[in-house]
Amino acid sequence: MTAATGSRGSGWATQGLSLFRALLRRWVAIAIVVVVFAAVALVLSKQETAKYKSSASVFLSSGSAAISSSSVDPTAVVRTQAQLAASTAAVDKVAAAMGLSHDYVASRLSASPSDAGYFFVISATDTTKARAETMVKTAETVYQEIVASSGAGSDATQQRLEALRTKTTATLARLTAEQANQGATLTTAQSQALSAQITSGQRLLTTITSQENTNQLTAANSPSIVQLAEAPQSATQVAPKPLRNALVAVVVGLFLSAAVIWGLYLRRPTVQGGKAAADLLGVPLLAQIPGGRRASGVPTEDLVASMGSVLAPAVKVVALTPGGATDLSPDVVAGLAASWSDEQGVVLILDAAHRTGVRGALERLPRASSIDLPRWANEPTCLARSSGRGRGHVLYSRVAPTRAARPGGLAPILADRAPVVDLVLLLTPAFAELPVTAASAMQADVVIALTSTDTPAPVLAEVMGEWPGLAERIVGLVHDGRSSYRRSARRSTALVGSHGPVLEAPDNGVGLDLDSPGSPVQEARATPGSASGLENADDVTDRFHTAKISSRGGSTSGADSANGEKPNWE
């Protein structure tokens, strides 16, 4: 806890951590989302059909004319050969050889060129290992056949020459037979023409023979573009991968849940921190009570120092006004009054709020030991307690909220009791209960706002926009960063000052109204025994708790003290 200047200096740092703290407070929800995403990913992975992948590398000869030529880019040649291996013609031949459809093979067969050398990789993916390996091997064979059937010295050229030789030989045989059978009947011109055809066919046959020899020589001397075609590698499973899918699901679930929480946090109607609440009211942030499980308690003496820095010496009545219905924490009020009484002497708490539970927290303090307290301190409806160190006293009186809400309704009370005490802490209804709050809070000299993580932001904005008179009396703000559960009076929370423990808020059980007909307080008002005709407030309280515990069959302990909504001013 810091003073006013220190809190303002660290306001931006606290605001910057607010989103991170929002994630920490919801770590259970984030963990649940992450676990659910991982479980779904594992279930889907188990249901997915297994897939296997096999591959083989085809190395091209660096001495081939296509690659060694200075006018051709070798990488372009590698890409072209890879495209040839996965071309439509190649896929058709692979599908025919394996007895599969063209679309089936085309969706599973691929060829990718390498940038690291003169080779490309043929890959195939299938639901079985054997078929994936067979598809790669067949694709290699088909690619080599396509390469061998094109270009000079290829088998295709040799086949064309052989077909031409066969045709030419048949033509010569027919012409020769015709010349032999019809030689005597042919005219000179016809005989000369037939002889010319036979001579031309013989020349063509000689040319074909020469081209066949040249093609065979070229095929023997020309290096193949394919230097090595590897055997297909053993197929490995590529899907599903449960571990990888689970890790991806964990990351997605983590970021998705964090994004949703951030979105809800930024759009929530409550204040996003003490600095944001102070900015809405246009007042300084006096102090912040740390939240989280590691918080050791409420540093009440630091609260007193920070609040005293904005109060003028003439201020006698300070209104503590919460932003929301749960923002007024009993341990904060009780600890603040106890620490302040050590400095001021006697502090009077006028409780005009609804069901605060402050009396229950004060009852854990030691009983008042001074005889110099005001006369009304010994009345049954007034609780008198020592501050805890014997240097000051805290007096508590309950005021009906309906009376405090009337303009000037607190004037007789303040006129009677404020002059004989050193400070009056007026607990008012929350800002959310306007205009009731304005009527009671404006009867104080100054107002200090109390906010928490549950304070509605529109309520604070309404105070500045529609209640300027009330806004002018607000001199500062104290923000409680604890959750509503930790602020509750039903939790036993130690209040810590600069010199050690100050008091401990009890587990109050069910709040009881001591002003109801037949209650010990009402009986004490009609029972003589003291100078005022009323019993001491502590005796009345002790008798009441004893009767309550006896009726339940339990034992007497401080933890069974009533939190006591005790209207005093009707």
C-alpha positions in Angstrom: 0.0 0.0 0.0 1.2 3.5 -0.8 0.2 7.0 -0.1 -1.7 9.2 -2.5 1.3 10.2 -4.6 2.7 6.7 -4.6 -0.6 5.2 -5.7 -0.9 7.7 -8.6 2.6 6.9 -9.7 1.9 3.2 -9.8 -1.6 3.5 -11.3 -0.6 2.9 -14.8 1.4 -0.2 -13.8 -1.6 -1.6 -11.9 -3.9 -0.9 -14.9 -1.5 -2.7 -17.2 -1.6 -5.8 -15.0 -5.4 -5.8 -14.7 -6.0 -8.0 -17.7 -3.3 -10.4 -16.6 -4.9 -10.6 -13.2 -8.3 -11.2 -14.9 -6.7 -14.2 -16.6 -5.2 -15.5 -13.4 -8.6 -15.2 -11.6 -10.1 -17.4 -14.3 -7.3 -20.0 -14.6 -9.7 -22.8 -13.8 -11.9 -21.9 -16.8 -8.9 -21.6 -19.0 -7.6 -25.0 -17.8 -11.0 -26.6 -18.5 -11.1 -25.2 -22.0 -7.6 -26.4 -22.8 -8.3 -29.9 -21.5 -11.6 -30.1 -23.5 -9.8 -29.0 -26.7 -7.0 -31.5 -26.2 -9.5 -34.3 -25.5 -11.5 -33.5 -28.6 -8.3 -33.5 -30.7 -7.3 -36.9 -29.4 -10.7 -38.3 -30.1 -10.8 -37.0 -33.6 -7.2 -38.3 -34.2 -8.2 -41.8 -33.2 -11.1 -41.7 -35.6 -9.0 -40.4 -38.6 -7.9 -43.0 -41.2 -4.2 -43.8 -41.1 -2.1 -42.5 -44.1 1.3 -43.6 -45.2 3.8 -41.8 -47.3 6.6 -43.2 -49.5 9.1 -41.3 -51.6 12.1 -41.8 -54.0 14.6 -39.4 -55.5 15.4 -39.4 -59.2 18.9 -38.0 -60.0 19.5 -36.4 -63.4 22.8 -36.7 -65.2 24.9 -33.5 -65.2 26.6 -34.6 -68.4 23.4 -34.8 -70.4 22.9 -32.3 -73.3 19.8 -30.8 -71.7 21.7 -29.8 -68.4 25.2 -29.2 -69.7 24.1 -26.8 -72.4 25.1 -23.2 -71.6 21.9 -21.8 -73.1 19.6 -23.7 -70.7 19.0 -23.1 -67.0 19.7 -26.4 -65.2 17.1 -25.6 -62.4 14.5 -25.1 -65.1 15.4 -28.5 -66.6 14.9 -30.1 -63.1 11.5 -28.5 -62.7 10.5 -29.6 -66.2 11.5 -33.2 -65.5 9.5 -33.1 -62.2 6.5 -31.9 -64.0 6.9 -34.6 -66.6 7.0 -37.3 -63.9 3.6 -36.0 -62.6 2.1 -35.1 -65.9 -1.3 -36.3 -67.0 0.2 -38.8 -69.4 2.4 -40.2 -66.6 -0.6 -40.4 -64.2 -2.7 -42.2 -66.8 0.0 -44.9 -67.3 0.5 -45.3 -63.6 -3.3 -45.7 -63.0 -3.5 -48.2 -65.9 -0.6 -50.2 -64.5 -2.0 -50.3 -61.0 -5.7 -50.7 -62.0 -6.7 -47.5 -60.2 -8.6 -44.4 -61.4 -6.9 -41.3 -62.8 -8.3 -39.1 -60.0 -7.3 -41.5 -57.3 -3.6 -41.5 -58.5 -3.5 -37.8 -59.3 -4.6 -36.8 -55.7 -1.9 -39.0 -54.1 1.1 -38.8 -56.5 3.3 -35.7 -56.6 6.8 -34.7 -57.8 8.8 -31.8 -56.3 12.0 -30.4 -57.7 15.0 -29.8 -55.4 16.9 -26.6 -55.1 19.9 -28.4 -53.7 21.0 -30.4 -56.8 20.0 -32.0 -60.1 17.2 -34.3 -58.7 13.6 -34.3 -57.9 11.5 -36.4 -55.5 8.5 -38.5 -56.4 6.1 -39.0 -53.4 2.9 -41.0 -52.9 0.4 -41.1 -50.0 -2.0 -43.9 -49.5 -3.9 -45.7 -46.8 -1.6 -48.7 -47.0 2.2 -48.9 -47.0 2.4 -51.4 -49.9 0.3 -49.3 -52.3 2.2 -46.1 -51.5 5.5 -47.8 -52.3 4.2 -49.5 -55.4 2.8 -46.2 -56.7 6.2 -44.5 -56.3 8.0 -47.4 -58.1 5.5 -47.4 -60.9 5.8 -43.6 -61.3 9.6 -43.9 -61.6 9.3 -46.6 -64.3 6.7 -44.7 -66.3 8.9 -41.5 -66.2 11.9 -43.4 -67.5 9.8 -44.9 -70.3 8.6 -41.5 -71.3 12.1 -40.1 -71.3 13.4 -43.0 -73.4 10.6 -42.7 -76.0 11.5 -39.1 -76.9 14.5 -37.3 -78.5 17.4 -38.4 -80.9 18.4 -42.1 -80.6 15.2 -43.0 -78.9 13.3 -46.3 -79.4 10.5 -44.4 -81.0 12.7 -43.2 -83.9 14.0 -46.6 -84.4 10.5 -48.0 -84.6 9.5 -45.4 -87.2 12.5 -46.3 -89.3 11.7 -50.0 -89.2 8.1 -49.3 -90.2 9.3 -47.3 -93.2 11.8 -50.0 -94.2 9.0 -52.6 -94.1 6.8 -50.5 -96.3 9.5 -49.6 -98.8 10.6 -53.3 -99.1 7.0 -54.3 -99.8 6.7 -51.7 -102.5 10.0 -52.8 -104.2 8.8 -56.4 -104.1 5.6 -55.5 -105.8 7.3 -53.3 -108.5 9.9 -56.0 -109.2 7.2 -58.7 -109.6 5.2 -56.4 -112.0 8.3 -55.8 -114.1 9.0 -59.5 -114.4 5.4 -60.5 -115.2 4.5 -57.7 -117.6 7.9 -56.8 -119.1 7.0 -58.1 -122.6 3.7 -56.3 -122.8 4.9 -52.9 -121.5 5.8 -50.1 -123.8 9.2 -48.5 -123.7 7.9 -45.5 -121.8 6.1 -47.7 -119.2 9.1 -49.9 -118.8 11.3 -46.9 -118.2 8.9 -45.5 -115.6 8.7 -48.8 -113.8 12.4 -49.1 -113.7 12.7 -45.5 -112.3 10.3 -46.4 -109.4 12.3 -49.5 -108.6 15.5 -47.5 -108.6 14.0 -44.8 -106.3 12.7 -47.4 -103.9 16.1 -49.0 -103.7 17.7 -45.6 -102.9 15.1 -45.0 -100.2 15.8 -48.4 -98.7 19.6 -47.6 -98.7 18.8 -44.3 -96.9 16.6 -46.0 -94.3 19.4 -48.5 -93.5 21.9 -45.6 -93.1 19.5 -43.7 -90.7 18.9 -46.9 -88.7 22.7 -47.3 -88.2 23.0 -43.6 -87.3 20.2 -43.8 -84.8 21.6 -46.9 -83.1 25.0 -45.2 -82.9 23.5 -42.1 -81.4 21.5 -44.2 -78.8 24.7 -46.0 -77.8 26.8 -42.8 -77.5 24.3 -40.4 -75.9 24.2 -40.5 -72.1 20.7 -40.8 -70.5 19.2 -37.8 -68.7 18.3 -40.1 -65.8 21.5 -41.0 -63.9 19.9 -42.8 -60.9 16.4 -43.7 -59.8 16.3 -44.7 -56.1 14.2 -47.5 -54.8 11.2 -46.2 -52.9 11.7 -45.6 -49.2 9.7 -47.6 -46.7 6.4 -45.9 -46.2 5.9 -44.1 -42.9 2.7 -43.0 -41.2 2.1 -39.3 -41.7 -1.5 -39.1 -40.3 -3.0 -39.1 -37.8 -0.5 -37.6 -35.2 -2.3 -37.5 -31.9 0.5 -35.7 -29.9 0.9 -33.0 -32.5 -2.9 -32.5 -32.7 -3.2 -32.4 -29.0 -0.4 -29.7 -28.7 -2.1 -27.6 -31.4 -5.4 -28.0 -29.6 -3.9 -26.9 -26.3 -2.4 -23.7 -27.9 -5.6 -22.9 -29.8 -7.7 -23.5 -26.6 -5.3 -21.4 -24.5 -5.4 -18.4 -26.9 -9.1 -18.7 -27.6 -10.1 -18.8 -23.9 -7.7 -15.9 -23.2 -9.2 -13.9 -26.1 -12.8 -14.5 -24.9 -11.9 -13.6 -21.3 -10.1 -10.4 -22.5 -13.1 -9.5 -24.6 -15.5 -10.0 -21.8 -13.2 -8.1 -19.4 -12.9 -5.1 -21.6 -16.7 -5.1 -22.3 -17.7 -5.7 -18.7 -19.8 -3.0 -17.0 -17.5 -2.8 -13.9 -14.4 -0.7 -13.4 -11.2 -2.1 -14.7 -9.0 -0.9 -11.8 -8.5 1.8 -9.2 -7.0 4.2 -11.8 -10.0 3.8 -14.0 -12.5 4.3 -11.1 -10.6 7.5 -10.0 -10.6 8.8 -13.6 -14.4 8.4 -13.8 -14.9 10.4 -10.6 -12.1 12.9 -11.4 -10.5 12.4 -8.0 -7.0 11.2 -6.9 -6.5 7.5 -6.2 -5.6 7.5 -2.5 -4.8 3.9 -2.1 -5.4 0.4 -3.4 -5.9 -2.7 -1.3 -4.0 -5.5 -3.0 -6.0 -8.6 -4.1 -4.9 -12.1 -4.8 -4.3 -15.0 -2.5 -0.9 -13.8 -1.4 -2.2 -10.5 0.0 -1.4 -10.5 3.7 -4.2 -8.2 4.8 -5.4 -4.6 4.8 -2.5 -2.1 5.7 -4.8 0.1 7.7 -2.2 2.6 8.9 -1.2 3.3 5.3 -4.9 3.8 4.5 -5.1 6.4 7.3 -2.0 8.2 6.0 -3.2 8.3 2.4 -6.7 9.5 3.4 -5.3 12.0 5.9 -3.3 13.6 3.1 -6.4 15.0 1.4 -8.4 16.0 4.6 -8.3 19.6 5.8 -7.6 20.0 9.6 -11.2 21.4 10.1 -12.8 18.3 8.6 -14.8 16.5 11.3 -17.3 14.3 9.4 -16.0 12.0 6.7 -18.5 10.0 4.6 -17.4 6.6 3.3 -19.5 5.9 0.3 -19.2 2.6 -1.6 -19.7 2.4 -5.3 -21.7 -0.8 -5.3 -23.7 -2.8 -2.7 -20.7 -5.1 -1.8 -17.9 -2.5 -1.9 -18.2 -1.5 1.8 -16.0 -4.1 3.5 -16.4 -4.5 7.3 -12.8 -5.3 7.9 -11.6 -2.1 6.0 -14.0 0.1 8.0 -13.2 -1.5 11.4 -9.4 -1.4 10.8 -9.5 2.1 9.5 -11.5 3.3 12.5 -9.2 1.5 14.9 -6.0 2.9 13.4 -7.4 6.4 13.1 -8.5 6.4 16.7 -4.9 5.8 17.7 -4.1 9.2 16.1 -7.3 11.1 16.8 -8.4 9.7 20.1 -12.1 8.8 19.7 -13.7 7.9 16.4 -17.5 7.6 16.0 -18.9 5.4 13.3 -22.4 6.3 12.2 -23.7 3.4 10.2 -26.4 4.5 7.8 -25.7 1.9 5.1 -27.7 -1.3 4.5 -26.5 -4.5 6.2 -22.8 -3.6 6.5 -21.8 -6.1 9.2 -19.4 -3.5 10.7 -20.6 -4.0 14.2 -19.7 -7.7 14.0 -16.2 -6.8 13.0 -15.8 -4.2 15.8 -17.0 -6.7 18.5 -13.7 -8.6 18.1 -11.8 -5.5 19.4 -11.1 -5.2 23.2 -13.8 -3.5 25.3 -13.4 0.1 26.0 -11.3 0.8 29.1 -11.5 4.6 29.3 -13.9 6.4 31.7 -13.6 9.6 29.8 -15.9 8.5 27.0 -19.1 10.5 26.3 -22.2 9.7 28.4 -24.0 8.1 25.5 -21.1 5.7 24.9 -22.6 3.5 27.7 -26.0 3.2 26.1 -27.0 -0.3 24.9 -27.4 0.9 21.3 -23.8 2.2 21.2 -20.9 -0.2 20.9 -17.7 1.1 22.6 -14.4 -0.6 21.8 -10.7 0.0 22.3 -8.5 0.4 19.2 -6.5 -2.7 20.1 -3.5 -0.9 21.5 -5.1 1.0 24.3 -4.4 4.4 22.8 -7.8 5.1 21.2 -11.5 4.2 21.2 -14.0 3.4 18.5 -17.7 4.1 19.1 -20.4 2.6 16.8 -24.0 3.7 16.4 -26.6 2.5 13.9 -28.7 5.1 12.1 -31.8 4.2 10.2 -31.1 4.7 6.5 -34.5 6.3 6.0 -33.6 9.0 8.5 -30.2 9.6 7.0 -31.8 9.9 3.6 -33.9 12.9 4.7 -32.3 16.3 4.2 -30.9 17.4 7.5 -31.9 14.1 9.1 -28.4 13.7 10.7 -28.1 17.2 11.9 -29.4 16.6 15.5 -27.2 13.5 15.8 -24.1 15.3 14.5 -24.8 18.4 16.7 -25.0 16.2 19.8 -22.1 13.8 19.2 -19.6 15.3 16.7 -18.4 17.9 19.2 -17.3 15.4 21.8 -15.4 13.0 19.4 -12.4 13.6 17.3 -13.7 12.2 14.0 -17.0 10.9 12.6 -17.0 8.2 9.9 -20.4 8.2 8.2 -21.2 5.0 6.4 -23.7 5.9 3.6 -25.6 3.8 1.1 -23.8 3.0 -2.2 -23.7 5.3 -5.2 -25.9 2.7 -6.9 -28.7 3.8 -4.6 -28.9 7.4 -5.7 -30.6 9.7 -4.7 -30.7 8.2 -1.2 -26.9 8.3 -1.1 -26.7 12.0 -2.0 -29.0 13.1 0.8 -26.9 11.3 3.5 -23.4 11.8 2.0 -23.9 15.6 1.5 -24.4 16.0 5.3 -20.7 15.1 5.8 -17.8 17.6 5.3 -16.1 15.4 2.7 -16.8 12.1 0.9 -14.3 9.3 0.2 -15.4 6.8 -2.4 -14.8 3.1 -1.9 -14.7 0.9 -5.0 -13.8 -2.7 -5.9 -13.6 -5.0 -8.9 -17.4 -5.3 -8.8 -18.2 -1.5 -8.9 -20.5 -0.6 -11.8 -18.7 1.9 -14.0 -22.0 3.6 -15.2 -22.8 4.4 -11.6 -19.6 6.4 -11.1 -20.2 8.2 -14.4 -23.7 9.1 -13.3 -22.3 10.7 -10.1 -20.1 13.0 -12.2 -22.8 13.8 -14.8 -26.0 14.2 -12.8 -24.9 14.9 -9.2 -22.4 17.7 -9.4 -23.0 18.8 -5.8 -22.1 15.3 -4.5 -19.1 15.0 -6.9 -17.6 18.3 -5.5 -17.5 16.7 -2.0 -15.6 13.6 -3.1 -11.9 14.2 -2.3 -10.4 10.8 -3.1 -11.0 7.1 -3.8 -9.8 3.9 -2.2 -9.9 0.8 -4.4 -10.2 -2.7 -2.9 -8.7 -5.2 -5.3 -9.9 -8.3 -3.5 -12.7 -10.4 -4.7 -16.2 -10.1 -3.2 -15.6 -13.4 -1.3 -12.5 -12.1 0.3 -14.2 -8.8 1.1 -17.1 -10.6 2.9 -17.5 -10.3 6.6 -18.0 -14.0 6.8 -14.4 -14.7 6.1 -11.8 -14.4 9.0 -9.3 -11.9 7.5 -6.5 -10.4 9.5 -6.2 -6.6 9.3 -2.5 -5.6 9.3 -1.1 -2.2 10.1 2.5 -1.0 10.1 3.3 -2.5 13.5 1.5 -5.9 13.3 -2.1 -7.2 13.6 -4.8 -4.8 14.5 -8.0 -6.9 14.5 -9.6 -9.9 13.0 -13.0 -9.9 11.3 -15.0 -12.8 12.7 -17.3 -15.3 11.0 -20.5 -13.6 12.0 -23.1 -16.2 11.1 -26.6 -14.8 10.4 -27.1 -11.1 11.1 -29.6 -10.4 13.9 -31.6 -7.3 14.7 -31.2 -6.3 18.4 -33.9 -3.6 18.0 -36.7 -6.0 17.4 -39.4 -6.3 20.1 -38.3 -8.6 22.9 -34.6 -8.3 22.1 -32.1 -7.8 24.9 -31.6 -4.1 23.9 -35.3 -3.4 24.1 -35.4 -5.1 27.5 -32.4 -3.1 28.7 -34.1 0.2 27.8 -36.8 -0.6 30.3 -34.5 -2.1 33.0 -33.2 0.2 35.7 -29.7 -0.5 37.0 -27.5 2.4 35.8 -27.5 6.1 36.0 -29.2 6.3 32.7 -31.7 3.5 33.4 -29.9 1.2 30.9 -27.5 -1.6 31.2 -24.0 -1.4 29.8 -23.9 -2.3 26.2 -21.3 -5.0 26.6 -23.4 -6.7 29.3 -26.5 -6.6 27.1 -24.5 -8.0 24.2 -23.1 -10.8 26.3 -26.5 -11.8 27.6 -27.9 -11.8 24.1 -25.2 -14.0 22.6 -25.4 -16.4 25.6 -29.2 -16.8 25.0 -28.7 -17.3 21.3 -26.0 -19.9 21.6 -27.9 -21.8 24.4 -30.9 -22.0 22.1 -28.8 -23.6 19.5 -27.0 -26.0 21.9 -23.6 -24.6 21.0 -20.7 -23.1 23.0 -19.9 -19.5 23.5 -17.2 -18.1 21.3 -16.3 -14.8 19.6 -17.0 -16.3 16.2 -20.7 -16.4 17.0 -21.1 -12.6 17.5 -24.0 -11.1 15.7 -23.0 -8.6 12.9 -25.8 -6.5 14.4 -28.0 -4.3 12.4 -29.0 -2.1 15.4 -31.0 1.0 14.4 -30.6 3.7 17.1 -32.2 6.7 15.5 -35.8 6.2 14.7 
